[in-house]
Amino acid sequence: MNKKLGLTYVATGSISYGILATVVKYANSQGAGTALLTFAQYVFAALILTILAWKVTNTRNFKENHELPSSKLKRKLMAYGTTLGFSSSFYYMTIQYVPVSVGIILLMQAIWMGVVIDLITTKGKNSSLKIIGALVAIIGTLLAAKVFENSISFHPLGIAFGLLAAISFTSFMYFSNRLDHQTHVIIKSKYLVYGGFVIVLLFWNFHILHEFTLKDMFKWGVFLAIFGSIIPPVFFSQGMPSIGTGLGSIVSSIEIPFSVLSAAVILNEDVSILQWVGIAIILFAVVLINFRKEKIIH
């Protein structure tokens, strides 16, 4: 795959993630419960990926290019996938207490959390640039989350769930770099979603039954499954190897402005100039953190 197509894949996956919270909150306003929406997303994602995986394994040249996952790898993929279930559940809980434009900023604390993990795993390699980038990202966050606007106050549960979502998302990104690359991306995604589905069932439990309606499940479930649990992991797995992790991180940060813009257009959320400045600073921080890495790679 050429670099331009890889960039398109990663950007598309990021935009898919970016629109999720807006759709969930809009569905909430139409009477659909969050527990049902999360459940529907993973039910349809698991079903679609199971069918696609069956088709993939029955293609003529499958065994020549890919390996079937072992039982050990299946369990590992499902374990990694639990971070997806936690990320979705915590993120959707976050936007019950704060605007989507703030929820995405809380989720993207994964930027500096990822830097912390990177510093630990690389034993401080290129630490000065990474630390500066992380600090810049935090400054941008304070602006983008309207911390300096006196008229704004946020529910502490919204902040707590947002940070938990960020930790879960950071964990998924960390584990995704340890996936077996000889297994087809559709098959890997299937087991990741299976793991996430287990967490969704445990997290929401009886709330799913309480909110369950076939109409809402089919109305929103397929869309959320495709844009939340199928396109992003598949497209990231396809695009990242061709453009590299550093450039991939820069491109994937398009999720932030797209999520804020969709919330402003669809939900009529008020986004101030100060917030856009904060978002620009966060994007600059992502570029700064990955600049030296990209210079070395390319």
Residue frames relative to the residue before (quaternion, step in Angstrom):
aa qw qx qy qz dx dy dz
M 1.0000 0.0000 0.0000 0.0000 0.00 0.00 0.00
N 0.3900 -0.7266 0.5075 0.2499 3.61 -0.84 0.91
K 0.6950 -0.5177 0.3182 0.3844 3.54 -1.29 0.45
K 0.6402 0.5419 -0.3309 0.4325 3.58 0.98 -0.83
L 0.6667 0.4831 -0.2986 0.4826 3.58 0.98 -0.85
G 0.6142 0.5508 -0.3372 0.4534 3.58 1.10 -0.71
L 0.6316 0.5260 -0.3175 0.4729 3.57 1.04 -0.83
T 0.6439 0.5278 -0.3130 0.4571 3.58 1.01 -0.85
Y 0.6444 0.5281 -0.3161 0.4538 3.57 0.97 -0.87
V 0.6976 0.4720 -0.2773 0.4622 3.58 0.81 -1.01
A 0.6462 0.5167 -0.3193 0.4621 3.59 0.97 -0.82
T 0.6511 0.5173 -0.3090 0.4615 3.58 0.98 -0.85
G 0.6490 0.5148 -0.3118 0.4653 3.57 0.99 -0.84
S 0.6573 0.5157 -0.3013 0.4595 3.56 1.02 -0.81
I 0.6475 0.5107 -0.3133 0.4709 3.57 0.97 -0.84
S 0.6046 0.5559 -0.3481 0.4519 3.58 1.08 -0.73
Y 0.6547 0.4957 -0.3019 0.4842 3.57 0.94 -0.88
G 0.6682 0.5659 -0.2979 0.3801 3.54 0.94 -0.96
I 0.7124 0.4654 -0.2685 0.4514 3.58 1.04 -0.69
L 0.4775 0.7280 -0.4143 0.2654 3.61 1.23 -0.42
A 0.7015 0.4838 -0.2890 0.4363 3.57 0.69 -1.09
T 0.6291 0.5370 -0.3333 0.4526 3.58 1.02 -0.79
V 0.6637 0.5009 -0.2988 0.4684 3.58 0.94 -0.91
V 0.6510 0.5162 -0.3181 0.4567 3.59 0.95 -0.87
K 0.6847 0.4750 -0.2953 0.4672 3.58 0.88 -0.90
Y 0.6234 0.5190 -0.3378 0.4774 3.59 1.07 -0.69
A 0.6424 0.5131 -0.3158 0.4736 3.58 1.00 -0.83
N 0.5975 0.5560 -0.3492 0.4603 3.60 1.08 -0.70
S 0.6753 0.4998 -0.2925 0.4568 3.56 0.96 -0.88
Q 0.6707 0.4663 -0.2841 0.5020 3.56 1.30 -0.39
G 0.6637 -0.5493 0.2826 0.4217 3.57 1.31 0.21
A 0.5355 0.6205 -0.4124 0.3977 3.61 1.24 0.01
G 0.3962 -0.7406 0.4965 0.2192 3.59 -0.83 0.98
T 0.5893 -0.6083 0.4084 0.3405 3.58 -1.12 0.69
A 0.6214 0.5442 -0.3434 0.4469 3.59 1.02 -0.77
L 0.6693 0.4928 -0.2921 0.4731 3.57 0.93 -0.91
L 0.6506 0.5278 -0.3196 0.4427 3.60 0.93 -0.85
T 0.6649 0.4926 -0.3004 0.4744 3.57 0.94 -0.88
F 0.6396 0.5263 -0.3036 0.4710 3.56 1.01 -0.91
A 0.6701 0.5028 -0.2968 0.4583 3.59 0.87 -0.97
Q 0.6161 0.5617 -0.3429 0.4329 3.58 0.99 -0.83
Y 0.7479 0.4073 -0.2238 0.4739 3.58 0.82 -0.99
V 0.5789 0.5641 -0.3816 0.4483 3.60 1.11 -0.53
F 0.7250 0.4291 -0.2490 0.4777 3.57 0.76 -1.04
A 0.6139 0.5394 -0.3522 0.4562 3.60 1.06 -0.67
A 0.6608 0.5008 -0.3017 0.4706 3.58 0.93 -0.91
L 0.6618 0.5148 -0.2993 0.4555 3.58 0.96 -0.87
I 0.6850 0.4844 -0.2838 0.4642 3.58 0.85 -0.99
L 0.6868 0.4811 -0.2868 0.4632 3.59 0.91 -0.92
T 0.6012 0.5506 -0.3558 0.4569 3.60 1.11 -0.63
I 0.6624 0.4934 -0.2944 0.4807 3.58 0.97 -0.89
L 0.6667 0.5001 -0.2993 0.4646 3.59 0.93 -0.92
A 0.6481 0.5183 -0.3166 0.4594 3.59 1.00 -0.83
W 0.6270 0.5268 -0.3320 0.4681 3.59 1.03 -0.77
K 0.6577 0.5030 -0.3071 0.4692 3.59 0.98 -0.83
V 0.6486 0.5353 -0.3111 0.4426 3.57 0.98 -0.91
T 0.6998 0.4784 -0.2777 0.4520 3.59 0.84 -0.96
N 0.7008 0.4468 -0.2705 0.4859 3.59 1.20 -0.34
T 0.4410 0.6634 -0.4792 0.3686 3.57 1.21 0.32
R 0.6642 -0.5734 0.3224 0.3550 3.53 -1.14 0.70
N 0.8038 0.2996 -0.1462 0.4927 3.60 0.84 -0.94
F 0.2850 0.7955 -0.5011 0.1866 3.60 1.19 0.31
K 0.7204 0.4639 -0.2641 0.4428 3.61 0.72 -1.06
E 0.6066 0.5639 -0.3582 0.4310 3.59 1.19 -0.42
N 0.7915 0.3272 -0.1435 0.4959 3.59 1.09 -0.74
H 0.8022 0.2239 -0.0932 0.5456 3.59 1.16 -0.46
E 0.3261 -0.7173 0.5815 0.2025 3.51 -1.33 0.38
L 0.4533 -0.6406 0.5381 0.3077 3.54 -1.14 0.64
P 0.4894 -0.6791 0.4485 0.3133 3.63 -0.87 0.82
S 0.4560 -0.6588 0.5239 0.2893 3.55 -1.09 0.72
S 0.6753 -0.4699 0.3600 0.4399 3.58 -1.27 0.20
K 0.6308 0.5380 -0.3263 0.4541 3.57 1.06 -0.77
L 0.6743 0.4870 -0.2936 0.4711 3.57 0.95 -0.89
K 0.6047 0.5544 -0.3524 0.4504 3.60 1.04 -0.72
R 0.6689 0.4898 -0.2950 0.4750 3.57 0.94 -0.92
K 0.6436 0.5248 -0.3188 0.4568 3.58 1.03 -0.80
L 0.6536 0.5133 -0.3072 0.4637 3.57 0.96 -0.89
M 0.6580 0.4979 -0.3089 0.4730 3.58 0.97 -0.84
A 0.6264 0.5273 -0.3344 0.4666 3.58 1.07 -0.74
Y 0.6497 0.4958 -0.3102 0.4857 3.58 0.99 -0.83
G 0.6501 0.5561 -0.3014 0.4209 3.56 1.05 -0.82
T 0.5279 0.6272 -0.4192 0.3902 3.58 1.18 -0.39
T 0.6031 0.5625 -0.3609 0.4354 3.59 1.12 -0.58
L 0.5975 0.5508 -0.3524 0.4641 3.59 1.18 -0.56
G 0.6593 0.5135 -0.2986 0.4610 3.56 0.97 -0.93
F 0.6599 0.4914 -0.3021 0.4815 3.57 0.97 -0.84
S 0.6452 0.5379 -0.3217 0.4369 3.59 0.95 -0.89
S 0.6731 0.4898 -0.2931 0.4703 3.59 0.89 -0.94
S 0.6871 0.5003 -0.2888 0.4407 3.57 0.85 -1.01
F 0.6895 0.4677 -0.2855 0.4736 3.59 0.88 -0.92
Y 0.6458 0.5289 -0.3227 0.4461 3.59 1.02 -0.81
Y 0.6824 0.4755 -0.2871 0.4752 3.57 0.93 -0.88
M 0.6102 0.5166 -0.3479 0.4896 3.58 1.18 -0.48
T 0.5934 0.5947 -0.3531 0.4117 3.57 1.05 -0.78
I 0.7432 0.4301 -0.2405 0.4527 3.56 0.79 -1.02
Q 0.5014 0.5974 -0.4523 0.4325 3.57 1.25 0.21
Y 0.7603 0.3678 -0.1755 0.5059 3.57 1.23 -0.52
V 0.7800 0.1946 -0.1169 0.5831 3.61 1.18 -0.45
P 0.6179 -0.5307 0.4054 0.4150 3.62 -1.19 0.35
V 0.6321 -0.5393 0.3976 0.3893 3.58 -1.20 0.55
S 0.6367 0.5531 -0.3241 0.4285 3.58 1.01 -0.84
V 0.6759 0.4320 -0.2806 0.5271 3.58 1.20 -0.49
G 0.6059 0.5834 -0.3447 0.4167 3.57 1.06 -0.76
I 0.6660 0.4939 -0.3104 0.4650 3.59 0.95 -0.85
I 0.6178 0.5352 -0.3434 0.4625 3.59 1.10 -0.65
L 0.6417 0.5087 -0.3199 0.4764 3.57 1.01 -0.80
L 0.6431 0.5208 -0.3216 0.4601 3.59 0.97 -0.85
M 0.7142 0.4705 -0.2573 0.4499 3.56 0.97 -0.85
Q 0.3622 0.6785 -0.5273 0.3612 3.55 1.21 0.48
A 0.4408 0.6853 -0.4356 0.3824 3.51 1.40 -0.09
I 0.5300 0.6337 -0.4094 0.3872 3.60 1.20 -0.42
W 0.7641 0.3395 -0.2155 0.5043 3.59 0.64 -1.07
M 0.5743 0.5650 -0.3857 0.4496 3.61 1.14 -0.47
G 0.6409 0.5171 -0.3123 0.4736 3.55 1.07 -0.78
V 0.6113 0.5427 -0.3424 0.4631 3.57 1.11 -0.69
V 0.6353 0.5309 -0.3275 0.4552 3.58 0.97 -0.86
I 0.6651 0.4892 -0.2980 0.4791 3.58 0.91 -0.93
D 0.6472 0.5286 -0.3140 0.4506 3.57 0.98 -0.87
L 0.6451 0.5171 -0.3188 0.4635 3.59 0.99 -0.81
I 0.6531 0.5120 -0.3078 0.4654 3.56 1.04 -0.80
T 0.7275 0.4520 -0.2501 0.4516 3.58 0.81 -1.04
T 0.7296 0.3883 -0.2378 0.5103 3.62 1.12 -0.61
K 0.4088 -0.7437 0.4365 0.2989 3.57 1.36 0.09
G 0.7590 -0.4410 0.2010 0.4349 3.54 0.90 1.03
K 0.3399 0.7549 -0.5026 0.2490 3.60 1.22 0.31
N 0.8339 0.0210 -0.0729 0.5467 3.61 -0.88 1.01
S 0.1807 0.8579 -0.4683 0.1098 3.56 1.15 0.66
S 0.6316 0.5710 -0.3588 0.3826 3.63 0.91 -0.80
L 0.6828 0.4787 -0.2883 0.4707 3.58 0.88 -0.95
K 0.6514 0.5233 -0.3107 0.4530 3.59 0.99 -0.84
I 0.6630 0.5028 -0.3050 0.4632 3.57 0.95 -0.87
I 0.6361 0.5141 -0.3261 0.4742 3.58 1.00 -0.84
G 0.6528 0.5241 -0.3041 0.4546 3.56 0.95 -0.90
A 0.6509 0.5150 -0.3094 0.4641 3.57 0.99 -0.85
L 0.6560 0.5073 -0.3084 0.4660 3.59 0.99 -0.84
V 0.6262 0.5239 -0.3276 0.4755 3.57 1.06 -0.78
A 0.6396 0.5309 -0.3166 0.4569 3.57 1.02 -0.85
I 0.6488 0.5137 -0.3148 0.4648 3.58 1.00 -0.79
I 0.6286 0.5217 -0.3297 0.4733 3.59 1.02 -0.80
G 0.6508 0.5142 -0.3025 0.4697 3.55 0.97 -0.88
T 0.6252 0.5504 -0.3242 0.4484 3.55 1.06 -0.77
L 0.6448 0.5304 -0.3228 0.4458 3.58 0.94 -0.88
L 0.6690 0.4746 -0.2927 0.4914 3.57 1.08 -0.75
A 0.7006 0.4928 -0.2743 0.4372 3.57 0.84 -1.02
A 0.7026 0.4457 -0.2606 0.4896 3.57 1.15 -0.60
K 0.4841 -0.7186 0.3924 0.3087 3.58 1.32 0.31
V 0.2180 0.8099 -0.5166 0.1719 3.57 1.16 0.62
F 0.7339 0.4337 -0.2336 0.4677 3.60 1.03 -0.76
E 0.5739 0.5527 -0.3944 0.4579 3.57 1.27 0.19
N 0.4077 -0.7814 0.4245 0.2074 3.54 -0.31 1.32
S 0.6626 0.5322 -0.3114 0.4251 3.59 1.10 -0.63
I 0.6479 0.5327 -0.3063 0.4502 3.57 1.27 -0.23
S 0.0753 0.7661 -0.6369 0.0422 3.56 -1.01 0.85
F 0.1890 -0.8070 0.5555 0.0666 3.56 -0.90 0.97
H 0.5391 -0.6132 0.4780 0.3239 3.51 -1.16 0.73
P 0.5123 -0.6713 0.4352 0.3122 3.63 -0.80 0.92
L 0.6031 0.5534 -0.3664 0.4424 3.60 1.11 -0.57
G 0.6092 0.5540 -0.3484 0.4479 3.58 1.08 -0.69
I 0.6634 0.4906 -0.2935 0.4828 3.56 0.98 -0.88
A 0.6526 0.5257 -0.3091 0.4496 3.59 0.96 -0.91
F 0.6846 0.4677 -0.2858 0.4806 3.59 0.85 -0.95
G 0.6281 0.5486 -0.3334 0.4398 3.59 1.05 -0.74
L 0.6750 0.4774 -0.2872 0.4837 3.57 0.97 -0.85
L 0.6216 0.5223 -0.3376 0.4763 3.60 1.09 -0.68
A 0.6223 0.5266 -0.3308 0.4754 3.58 1.08 -0.75
A 0.6491 0.5213 -0.3113 0.4581 3.58 1.00 -0.84
I 0.6387 0.5160 -0.3188 0.4734 3.58 1.00 -0.84
S 0.6571 0.5102 -0.3055 0.4632 3.58 0.96 -0.89
F 0.6706 0.4982 -0.2947 0.4640 3.57 0.95 -0.91
T 0.6235 0.5303 -0.3259 0.4731 3.57 1.05 -0.78
S 0.6400 0.5278 -0.3139 0.4617 3.57 1.00 -0.85
F 0.6465 0.5149 -0.3253 0.4594 3.58 0.98 -0.84
M 0.6582 0.5069 -0.3127 0.4604 3.60 0.91 -0.88
Y 0.6362 0.5270 -0.3194 0.4642 3.58 1.07 -0.78
F 0.7095 0.4581 -0.2602 0.4681 3.57 0.86 -0.97
S 0.6039 0.5918 -0.3605 0.3938 3.59 1.07 -0.70
N 0.6319 0.5304 -0.3314 0.4578 3.59 1.18 -0.48
R 0.6981 0.4492 -0.2557 0.4954 3.56 1.31 -0.14
L 0.4205 0.7106 -0.4590 0.3281 3.55 1.26 0.42
D 0.5513 -0.6098 0.4640 0.3300 3.54 -1.17 0.65
H 0.2938 -0.8078 0.4901 0.1447 3.60 -0.59 1.14
Q 0.5910 0.5734 -0.3756 0.4253 3.60 1.24 -0.08
T 0.6134 0.5222 -0.3474 0.4799 3.57 1.28 -0.14
H 0.5610 -0.6287 0.4201 0.3369 3.58 -0.93 0.89
V 0.5874 -0.6274 0.3920 0.3281 3.56 -0.99 0.91
I 0.6297 0.5321 -0.3409 0.4518 3.61 1.03 -0.70
I 0.6622 0.4982 -0.3026 0.4709 3.57 0.99 -0.84
K 0.6299 0.5199 -0.3312 0.4725 3.59 1.00 -0.79
S 0.6670 0.5086 -0.2991 0.4549 3.56 0.89 -0.96
K 0.6061 0.5714 -0.3503 0.4283 3.58 1.05 -0.76
Y 0.7244 0.4283 -0.2562 0.4756 3.59 0.79 -0.95
L 0.5813 0.5547 -0.3739 0.4632 3.58 1.14 -0.53
V 0.6729 0.4846 -0.2843 0.4812 3.57 0.96 -0.91
Y 0.5883 0.5605 -0.3680 0.4521 3.59 1.05 -0.67
G 0.6697 0.4971 -0.2948 0.4664 3.57 0.93 -0.92
G 0.6517 0.5092 -0.3066 0.4712 3.56 1.02 -0.82
F 0.6256 0.5586 -0.3260 0.4363 3.56 1.07 -0.79
V 0.6180 0.5444 -0.3380 0.4555 3.58 1.02 -0.80
I 0.6702 0.4966 -0.2940 0.4667 3.58 0.93 -0.92
V 0.6294 0.5389 -0.3318 0.4509 3.58 0.99 -0.83
L 0.6494 0.5115 -0.3136 0.4672 3.59 0.98 -0.84
L 0.6913 0.4675 -0.2779 0.4757 3.58 0.93 -0.89
F 0.6623 0.5324 -0.3033 0.4312 3.58 0.99 -0.87
W 0.7970 0.3222 -0.1461 0.4895 3.57 0.81 -1.06
N 0.0382 -0.8754 0.4793 0.0487 3.60 1.28 -0.53
F 0.8711 0.0021 0.0066 0.4910 3.61 -0.70 -1.08
H 0.5209 0.6302 -0.4175 0.3966 3.59 1.23 -0.32
I 0.5902 0.5747 -0.3645 0.4342 3.59 1.13 -0.64
L 0.6746 0.4879 -0.2870 0.4739 3.59 0.91 -0.93
H 0.6460 0.5414 -0.3134 0.4373 3.55 1.02 -0.85
E 0.7630 0.3696 -0.1857 0.4968 3.60 1.02 -0.83
F 0.4704 0.7481 -0.4013 0.2407 3.57 1.28 -0.31
T 0.1716 0.7136 -0.6715 0.1023 3.53 -1.07 0.97
L 0.5128 -0.6594 0.4547 0.3091 3.59 -0.92 0.89
K 0.6082 0.5816 -0.3467 0.4143 3.55 1.05 -0.80
D 0.7137 0.4352 -0.2564 0.4854 3.60 0.78 -1.02
M 0.6152 0.5657 -0.3500 0.4231 3.57 1.03 -0.76
F 0.7299 0.4024 -0.2384 0.4985 3.58 0.87 -0.93
K 0.6155 0.5765 -0.3462 0.4111 3.58 1.08 -0.70
W 0.8137 0.2509 -0.1031 0.5141 3.57 0.92 -0.93
G 0.5849 0.6638 -0.3562 0.3005 3.57 1.07 -0.73
V 0.6812 0.4918 -0.3041 0.4491 3.58 0.83 -0.95
F 0.6411 0.5226 -0.3222 0.4605 3.59 0.96 -0.86
L 0.6874 0.4780 -0.2860 0.4660 3.60 0.82 -0.98
A 0.6311 0.5399 -0.3327 0.4466 3.58 1.04 -0.77
I 0.6949 0.4805 -0.2808 0.4554 3.56 0.84 -0.99
F 0.7735 0.3727 -0.1957 0.4737 3.58 0.80 -1.02
G 0.7435 0.4178 -0.2303 0.4686 3.59 1.19 -0.41
S 0.8320 0.2071 -0.0726 0.5095 3.58 1.00 -0.78
I 0.7031 0.4188 -0.2809 0.5013 3.60 1.23 0.04
I 0.7220 0.4450 -0.2645 0.4591 3.61 0.60 -1.11
P 0.6935 0.4972 -0.3257 0.4071 3.67 0.67 -0.96
P 0.7319 0.4113 -0.2931 0.4575 3.68 0.59 -0.94
V 0.6475 0.5164 -0.3229 0.4580 3.59 1.02 -0.76
F 0.7068 0.4648 -0.2692 0.4604 3.58 0.85 -0.97
F 0.6225 0.5260 -0.3428 0.4672 3.59 1.05 -0.72
S 0.6658 0.5092 -0.3034 0.4531 3.57 0.92 -0.91
Q 0.6759 0.4832 -0.2853 0.4777 3.57 1.11 -0.67
G 0.7678 0.4251 -0.2044 0.4337 3.57 0.89 -0.96
M 0.6150 0.6086 -0.3457 0.3633 3.58 0.98 -0.85
P 0.6661 0.5157 -0.3425 0.4160 3.66 0.79 -0.83
S 0.7018 0.4826 -0.2776 0.4444 3.61 1.05 -0.66
I 0.7685 0.3332 -0.1980 0.5091 3.62 1.13 -0.42
G 0.5076 -0.6666 0.4175 0.3518 3.60 1.21 -0.26
T 0.6244 -0.5873 0.3765 0.3514 3.55 -1.14 0.64
G 0.6550 0.5361 -0.3214 0.4245 3.59 0.94 -0.86
L 0.6991 0.4332 -0.2613 0.5053 3.56 0.79 -1.03
G 0.6038 0.5685 -0.3472 0.4379 3.57 1.11 -0.70
S 0.6455 0.5198 -0.3138 0.4633 3.58 1.00 -0.81
I 0.6425 0.5231 -0.3181 0.4608 3.55 1.03 -0.81
V 0.6873 0.4812 -0.2804 0.4664 3.57 0.87 -0.98
S 0.6776 0.5161 -0.3031 0.4273 3.59 0.92 -0.90
S 0.5760 0.5984 -0.3830 0.4042 3.60 1.19 -0.38
I 0.4354 0.6766 -0.4655 0.3688 3.60 1.29 0.04
E 0.4864 0.6743 -0.4104 0.3747 3.55 1.28 -0.36
I 0.6473 0.5592 -0.3280 0.4008 3.60 0.97 -0.84
P 0.7362 0.3851 -0.2724 0.4853 3.66 0.56 -0.98
F 0.6251 0.5442 -0.3550 0.4325 3.60 1.03 -0.68
S 0.6487 0.5116 -0.3172 0.4657 3.59 0.99 -0.81
V 0.6642 0.4972 -0.2987 0.4716 3.58 0.94 -0.91
L 0.6606 0.5100 -0.3056 0.4584 3.59 0.95 -0.87
S 0.6578 0.5040 -0.3134 0.4637 3.60 0.95 -0.86
A 0.6354 0.5213 -0.3268 0.4665 3.59 1.06 -0.73
A 0.6499 0.5151 -0.3123 0.4634 3.57 1.04 -0.78
V 0.7120 0.4587 -0.2579 0.4649 3.59 0.94 -0.90
I 0.7681 0.3864 -0.2003 0.4698 3.60 0.76 -1.05
L 0.7855 0.3145 -0.1547 0.5100 3.57 0.94 -0.91
N 0.3705 -0.7493 0.4651 0.2916 3.57 1.31 -0.13
E 0.2550 0.7646 -0.5464 0.2278 3.58 1.02 0.78
D 0.4357 -0.6934 0.5154 0.2525 3.55 -1.05 0.81
V 0.0345 -0.7888 0.6134 -0.0202 3.57 -0.65 1.13
S 0.2795 -0.8037 0.5084 0.1326 3.57 -0.48 1.22
I 0.6650 -0.4798 0.3923 0.4168 3.55 -1.34 0.29
L 0.6257 0.5542 -0.3302 0.4386 3.57 1.03 -0.83
Q 0.6324 0.5276 -0.3290 0.4621 3.57 1.06 -0.75
W 0.6638 0.4980 -0.3120 0.4627 3.57 0.91 -0.86
V 0.6026 0.5358 -0.3504 0.4765 3.59 1.10 -0.66
G 0.6527 0.5177 -0.3044 0.4618 3.57 0.97 -0.89
I 0.6464 0.5139 -0.3145 0.4682 3.58 0.99 -0.84
A 0.6363 0.5241 -0.3230 0.4649 3.58 1.00 -0.82
I 0.6450 0.5153 -0.3157 0.4677 3.58 1.03 -0.79
I 0.6297 0.5285 -0.3304 0.4637 3.59 1.01 -0.79
L 0.6587 0.5020 -0.3066 0.4692 3.59 0.93 -0.90
F 0.6242 0.5271 -0.3290 0.4737 3.57 1.06 -0.75
A 0.6351 0.5384 -0.3222 0.4504 3.58 1.03 -0.81
V 0.6296 0.5324 -0.3298 0.4597 3.59 1.03 -0.82
V 0.6528 0.4986 -0.3066 0.4809 3.57 0.97 -0.87
L 0.6540 0.5320 -0.3072 0.4415 3.58 0.93 -0.92
I 0.6576 0.5224 -0.3080 0.4470 3.57 0.92 -0.93
N 0.7811 0.3606 -0.1667 0.4817 3.58 0.98 -0.88
F 0.4201 0.7493 -0.4477 0.2482 3.59 1.27 -0.14
R 0.7106 0.4552 -0.2715 0.4626 3.56 0.73 -1.03
K 0.6132 0.5545 -0.3457 0.4438 3.56 1.06 -0.78
E 0.6824 0.4819 -0.2923 0.4655 3.57 0.93 -0.91
K 0.6218 0.5495 -0.3379 0.4441 3.56 1.09 -0.73
I 0.6563 0.5062 -0.2985 0.4732 3.56 1.07 -0.81
I 0.6903 0.4990 -0.2870 0.4383 3.57 0.91 -1.00
H 0.8042 0.2984 -0.1426 0.4938 3.57 0.84 -0.96
